Amino acid sequence: MKIIIAGAGDIGFHLAKLLSHEKHAITLIDQKQETLDNANKQLDVFTIKGDSSSLEILTQAGAAECKLFLAVTTSEKNNLMSAILAKKMGAKQTIARVNSDEYLCEEQRGIFCDLGIDKLISPQKLAAIEIQRLIKENELTDVFHFEDGKISAIGITVRDDSKLVNLSLEEIGDQYEEYELRVVAILRGEHTIIPRGSTMIKRGDHVYLLTNHENIMHITSILGKARQEIKNVMILGGKNLGYITAKILQEDYNLTVVEEDKEACRYLTERLDNALILHADPSNVQVLKEEGLEKMDAVIALMENTESNIIACLMAEKLGVNKTIALVDNSEYIHISQNIGIDTLINKKLIAANNIFRYVRKGNVQAIASLHGVDAEVIEFVINKDNRITKHPLRDLHFPKQALIGGVIRNDVSFVPNGDLQLEKGDKVIVFTKNEAIYRVENFFR
């Protein structure tokens, strides 16, 4: 499939990386030669230097023949214009990145659809929704529900007092069989381990597992982190993502927003009805302590400076704050969150890229969840017809070693399968897979 990506920054690069595993013909357009050179070194893509809203550049890129056009530059106007032009030239499907919240309302979406843009993506809105989910399930660092919670993918750090320390997955399955859990990945330092029955759980491991939603509370207790109700939330930084997050959270929590810019504070005061707005430096820990940092149940650091966000969350952890979330610009930081003490580091560009990736998936994919810090996906497939995956038990399928089947939903009943299970038409199957194996996994469900 021919795919054109306008913008080779973090979102465009990550998308190209995900899609390149499937042997698509990918063209990257960017105005910075250095950015394109970096992409060329790491990815098998064709690059064009220029403005993606230029008809000449779009013609050179082959927009008329492309199946998918992704406009993800930092310029909202450029994205909208280039996506509209690409569609008029013949592109089959177009997606544009926007910053403005107003474009996402139903009326505006209809207008852009008429103009030729199939989907609008807002990295800030997606990140705010991710934060909301993480605050709600506060004992977890990741959570994604499949089929309304019949199976949930969760991430959590193994504490020193965890009952699972020094147990193998086989032993865990025997001892806690009633909880229907399946560990699908372990992040140990910066290394992702796809576990097998003999794999041992160690202190400090960050484990990702699949289970029924009603079992989450029991499992987090076993892993050594009890659930704590979140009432008081402090957001550090009230611009852009800070404002959108506050707008979503203000009805459910006692919310405090700390912002240094006076005009931004005035803007927040006029638009937020149920939040306390403090005009102060959110990177000054002493000031935050005076404003009640130690009384907070959760701190969300969304300042423009990554290091300030990390330091603020580390101080909040030290003062006993239960839940900390820090926004980071550099995606490489995502891997270190579990090693430094912060519950979750989020990168809005990666969240947006993964969301777009889900949208463009084909075949029998029902949903995809991306796990923080792990170059892998949890994917829900549905078996629409009898094929090779329904003709043999799981142990005889020769499934890729970089993937494993973690859960099955059959007739609205979810369960963790063993090697003897034979899948059936109509089953919904939850698979954990590294990015490089997605294409081979998909072949099993076609």
C-alpha positions in Angstrom: 0.0 0.0 0.0 1.3 3.5 -0.9 1.3 5.8 2.2 2.3 9.4 2.3 3.2 11.0 5.7 3.5 14.8 5.8 5.7 15.7 8.7 8.7 13.6 9.8 8.8 14.7 13.4 7.9 12.5 16.4 4.4 11.6 15.2 5.4 11.1 11.5 8.5 9.1 12.4 6.7 6.8 14.9 4.0 6.2 12.4 6.5 5.4 9.6 8.3 3.0 12.0 5.0 1.2 12.9 3.9 0.9 9.3 7.2 0.0 7.8 7.1 -3.4 9.5 4.4 -4.3 7.0 6.3 -3.5 3.8 4.2 -0.5 2.8 5.6 2.0 0.3 6.1 5.0 2.6 6.9 8.5 1.5 7.9 11.1 4.2 7.6 14.8 3.4 9.3 17.4 5.6 10.9 20.8 5.2 13.9 20.0 7.3 16.6 17.9 5.5 18.2 16.9 8.8 14.9 15.4 10.0 14.6 13.4 6.7 18.2 12.2 6.9 17.5 10.9 10.4 14.5 9.0 9.1 16.4 7.6 6.2 19.1 6.2 8.5 16.6 4.2 10.6 13.7 3.4 8.2 13.2 2.0 4.7 11.3 5.0 3.4 11.4 7.5 0.5 11.8 11.1 1.5 11.0 14.4 -0.1 12.1 17.8 1.1 9.4 20.5 0.7 6.1 21.9 1.8 3.4 19.3 1.8 0.7 21.9 1.0 2.4 22.5 -2.3 0.8 20.9 -5.4 4.2 20.3 -6.9 5.4 18.4 -3.8 2.2 16.4 -3.6 2.5 15.5 -7.2 6.1 14.5 -6.8 5.1 12.3 -3.8 2.4 10.6 -5.8 -0.7 11.8 -3.9 -3.0 10.8 -6.7 -2.1 7.1 -6.3 -1.8 6.9 -2.5 -4.2 4.8 -0.4 -3.5 6.8 2.8 -2.3 10.4 3.3 -1.4 11.4 6.9 -0.8 15.1 7.6 0.9 15.4 11.0 3.2 18.4 10.8 3.3 21.0 13.6 1.3 23.4 11.5 -2.5 22.9 11.8 -3.2 25.0 8.7 -0.6 23.1 6.6 -2.1 19.8 7.7 -5.7 20.8 6.8 -4.7 22.2 3.4 -2.4 19.3 2.4 -5.0 16.7 3.4 -7.8 18.5 1.4 -5.5 18.8 -1.7 -4.3 15.2 -1.4 -7.9 14.0 -1.4 -8.9 16.2 -4.4 -5.9 14.7 -6.2 -7.0 11.2 -5.6 -5.8 10.0 -2.2 -8.2 7.3 -0.9 -8.1 8.2 2.8 -6.8 11.3 4.6 -6.1 12.1 8.2 -5.0 15.5 9.6 -3.5 16.5 12.9 -5.1 19.6 14.5 -4.5 21.6 17.7 -7.8 23.5 18.0 -10.4 21.8 20.2 -13.3 23.4 18.3 -12.5 21.5 15.1 -13.3 18.2 16.8 -17.0 19.0 17.5 -19.6 17.1 15.4 -20.6 20.1 13.2 -17.0 21.0 12.4 -16.1 17.4 11.6 -18.9 17.2 9.1 -17.5 20.3 7.3 -14.0 18.9 7.1 -15.4 15.5 5.9 -17.2 17.3 3.1 -13.9 19.0 2.2 -12.1 15.6 2.0 -10.6 15.0 5.4 -11.7 11.6 6.7 -10.4 12.0 10.3 -9.1 14.7 12.5 -6.6 13.8 15.3 -5.8 16.1 18.3 -2.7 14.9 20.2 -3.7 17.1 23.2 -7.2 15.8 23.4 -6.0 12.2 23.2 -3.4 12.8 25.9 -6.0 14.4 28.2 -8.3 11.4 27.7 -5.4 9.1 28.5 -4.6 11.1 31.7 -8.3 10.9 32.8 -8.2 7.1 32.4 -4.9 6.8 34.4 -6.3 9.0 37.2 -9.5 6.9 37.4 -7.5 3.6 37.7 -4.9 5.3 39.9 -3.1 2.2 41.1 -2.1 1.3 37.5 0.4 2.9 35.1 -1.5 1.6 32.1 -5.1 0.5 31.6 -7.2 -0.3 28.5 -10.5 -2.1 28.5 -11.6 -4.5 25.7 -15.2 -5.3 25.2 -16.4 -3.1 28.0 -14.0 -4.6 30.5 -14.6 -8.3 29.8 -10.8 -8.3 29.4 -8.5 -5.4 30.5 -4.8 -4.8 29.7 -3.1 -3.2 32.7 0.4 -2.2 33.8 1.7 -2.1 37.3 5.1 -2.1 39.1 5.9 -5.1 41.3 6.5 -3.8 44.9 9.0 -5.2 47.4 6.1 -6.8 49.4 4.5 -8.3 46.4 3.4 -12.0 46.7 4.6 -12.6 43.2 8.3 -11.9 43.7 10.5 -14.9 42.8 7.5 -16.9 41.4 7.5 -18.2 37.9 4.5 -17.5 35.7 3.6 -21.2 35.9 3.5 -21.0 39.7 1.5 -17.8 39.6 -1.1 -19.5 37.3 -1.4 -22.4 39.7 -1.7 -20.2 42.9 -4.0 -17.6 41.5 -6.0 -19.6 39.0 -9.3 -18.0 40.2 -8.2 -14.5 39.0 -7.8 -15.5 35.4 -4.7 -13.4 34.8 -2.1 -13.7 32.1 1.2 -11.8 32.2 1.9 -10.8 28.6 5.1 -8.6 29.0 7.7 -7.6 31.6 9.6 -4.4 31.4 12.9 -5.0 33.3 15.0 -1.9 33.1 14.8 -0.9 29.5 14.3 -4.5 28.2 11.0 -5.9 27.2 10.6 -9.6 28.0 7.9 -11.7 26.4 7.5 -14.2 29.2 7.0 -17.9 29.2 5.9 -20.3 31.9 9.4 -20.5 33.5 9.9 -16.7 33.6 10.4 -15.4 37.1 8.9 -12.2 38.5 11.5 -9.9 40.2 11.3 -6.9 42.5 10.9 -3.7 40.5 9.6 -5.4 37.4 6.9 -3.6 35.5 4.4 -6.2 34.5 1.7 -6.0 31.9 -1.1 -8.4 32.1 -4.6 -9.3 30.9 -7.4 -10.1 33.3 -11.1 -9.5 33.8 -11.9 -6.0 35.0 -13.6 -7.2 38.2 -10.3 -8.9 39.2 -8.1 -5.8 38.9 -8.5 -4.8 42.6 -7.4 -8.3 43.8 -4.5 -8.4 41.4 -3.1 -5.0 42.4 -3.3 -6.0 46.0 -1.3 -9.2 45.2 1.3 -7.1 43.4 1.7 -4.8 46.4 -0.2 -1.6 45.6 -3.5 -1.0 47.2 -6.2 1.1 45.6 -6.5 4.7 47.0 -9.3 7.0 46.2 -8.3 10.1 44.3 -10.0 13.3 45.4 -7.5 16.1 45.3 -5.7 16.7 42.0 -3.1 19.3 41.1 -2.2 20.2 37.5 1.1 22.0 37.0 0.9 24.1 33.9 -2.4 25.5 32.7 -1.7 26.1 29.0 -2.7 23.9 26.1 -2.8 20.3 27.4 -3.1 21.6 31.0 -6.3 23.5 30.1 -7.9 20.6 28.2 -7.1 18.1 31.0 -8.5 20.5 33.6 -11.7 20.8 31.5 -12.1 17.1 31.5 -11.3 16.5 35.2 -12.9 19.5 36.9 -16.3 17.8 37.5 -15.0 14.7 39.2 -12.1 16.0 41.4 -11.1 18.8 43.7 -8.9 20.4 41.1 -6.1 22.9 41.5 -4.3 24.4 38.5 -1.0 26.2 39.0 0.1 28.5 36.2 2.8 31.2 36.1 1.4 33.3 33.2 -1.1 35.9 34.4 -3.0 36.0 31.0 -3.3 32.3 31.0 -4.6 32.3 34.6 -7.3 34.8 33.5 -8.2 32.5 30.5 -8.5 29.5 32.9 -10.6 31.4 35.4 -13.1 32.5 32.7 -13.5 29.0 31.2 -13.2 26.6 34.2 -16.1 26.6 36.6 -14.9 24.0 39.2 -11.2 24.5 39.5 -9.0 26.6 41.8 -6.6 28.6 39.6 -3.3 29.6 41.3 -1.0 32.3 39.8 2.4 30.8 40.8 5.5 29.2 39.4 4.6 25.5 39.0 8.3 24.5 38.8 9.0 26.0 42.3 8.6 23.1 44.7 8.7 25.4 47.8 5.8 27.4 46.3 3.9 24.2 45.6 4.3 23.0 49.2 2.9 26.3 50.4 -0.1 25.7 48.1 -0.9 22.3 49.5 1.2 19.9 47.4 1.5 17.4 50.3 -2.3 17.2 50.5 -2.8 16.1 46.9 -3.7 12.6 45.9 -2.4 13.1 42.4 -0.1 15.5 40.6 -0.1 15.9 36.8 2.9 17.9 35.5 2.1 19.4 32.1 4.6 22.2 31.8 6.5 22.9 28.6 9.8 21.8 30.1 10.2 18.0 30.3 12.8 18.1 33.1 10.7 20.4 35.2 7.8 17.9 34.9 10.0 15.0 36.0 11.5 16.9 38.9 8.1 18.1 40.1 6.7 14.6 40.1 9.7 13.1 41.9 9.3 15.7 44.6 5.6 15.0 44.8 6.4 11.3 45.2 8.8 12.1 47.9 6.2 14.1 49.8 3.8 11.1 49.6 1.6 11.9 46.7 0.0 8.7 45.5 -0.3 9.2 41.8 2.1 11.2 39.5 2.0 11.7 35.8 4.6 13.7 33.8 4.5 15.0 30.3 7.7 14.5 28.3 8.7 15.6 24.9 11.4 13.0 24.3 9.9 9.6 23.7 13.1 7.9 24.9 12.2 9.1 28.5 9.1 6.8 28.4 11.2 3.7 29.1 12.6 5.2 32.4 9.4 6.1 34.3 9.3 2.8 36.2 13.0 3.1 37.2 12.9 6.6 38.6 9.8 6.5 40.7 7.2 8.3 38.6 4.0 6.4 38.0 3.6 7.3 34.3 5.5 9.4 31.7 3.3 10.3 28.7 4.2 11.7 25.3 1.3 13.2 23.5 2.9 12.7 20.1 3.3 9.0 20.6 -0.2 8.7 21.9 -1.5 10.4 18.8 0.7 8.3 16.5 -0.6 5.1 18.1 -4.2 6.3 17.8 -3.7 7.0 14.1 -2.1 3.5 13.7 -5.2 1.9 15.3 -7.4 3.8 12.9 -5.6 2.7 9.7 -5.4 -1.0 10.7 -7.2 -3.3 8.3 -8.5 -6.8 8.4 -10.1 -8.2 11.6 -8.6 -5.8 14.1 -11.3 -4.6 16.6 -9.1 -2.5 19.0 -5.5 -1.8 19.8 -3.9 -0.7 23.1 -0.4 0.7 23.3 1.6 0.2 26.5 3.8 2.9 27.9 7.5 2.1 27.5 7.0 -1.1 25.5 7.5 -1.3 21.7 4.5 -3.6 21.4 0.7 -3.6 21.1 -2.2 -5.4 22.7 -4.6 -6.1 19.8 -8.2 -7.5 19.8 -8.9 -9.7 16.7 -12.2 -11.3 15.7 -12.3 -14.6 13.9 -14.9 -14.0 11.1 -14.4 -17.3 9.3 -12.8 -20.8 9.7 -9.2 -20.7 8.7 -5.9 -22.2 9.9 -6.2 -20.6 13.3 -9.4 -22.6 14.0 -8.1 -26.0 12.8 -5.4 -26.7 15.4 -4.9 -26.2 19.2 -3.0 -23.1 20.2 0.2 -25.0 20.9 0.3 -26.3 17.3 -0.2 -23.0 15.5 3.5 -22.0 15.3 2.5 -18.5 16.5 5.4 -15.9 16.2 7.7 -16.0 19.2 7.4 -12.2 19.5 3.7 -12.6 20.3 1.3 -14.5 22.5 -2.4 -15.0 22.9 -3.5 -13.6 26.3 -7.2 -13.9 26.4 -10.3 -15.1 24.5 -13.9 -13.8 24.6 -16.4 -16.4 23.4 -20.2 -15.8 23.6 -19.6 -12.9 26.0 -17.6 -15.0 28.4 -13.9 -14.2 28.8 -11.1 -16.6 29.8 -7.4 -17.1 29.7 -6.6 -19.9 27.2 -4.1 -22.7 27.6 -2.2 -24.6 24.8 -5.0 -27.1 24.4 -7.6 -24.6 23.4 -8.8 -24.6 19.8 -10.2 -21.2 18.6 -13.6 -21.0 16.9 -15.3 -18.8 14.4 -16.8 -15.7 16.3 -14.1 -15.7 19.0 -12.6 -12.4 20.0 -8.9 -12.9 20.7 -6.6 -10.6 22.6 -3.0 -10.8 21.4 0.2 -9.2 22.8 2.7 -8.6 20.0 5.8 -6.7 19.3 5.5 -4.3 16.4 7.7 -6.3 14.1 5.4 -9.3 14.4 2.0 -7.5 13.9 1.9 -8.3 10.2 2.6 -12.0 10.7 0.0 -12.2 13.6 -2.6 -10.5 11.4 -2.1 -13.2 8.7 -3.4 -15.8 11.2 -6.7 -14.0 11.5 -7.3 -13.2 7.8 
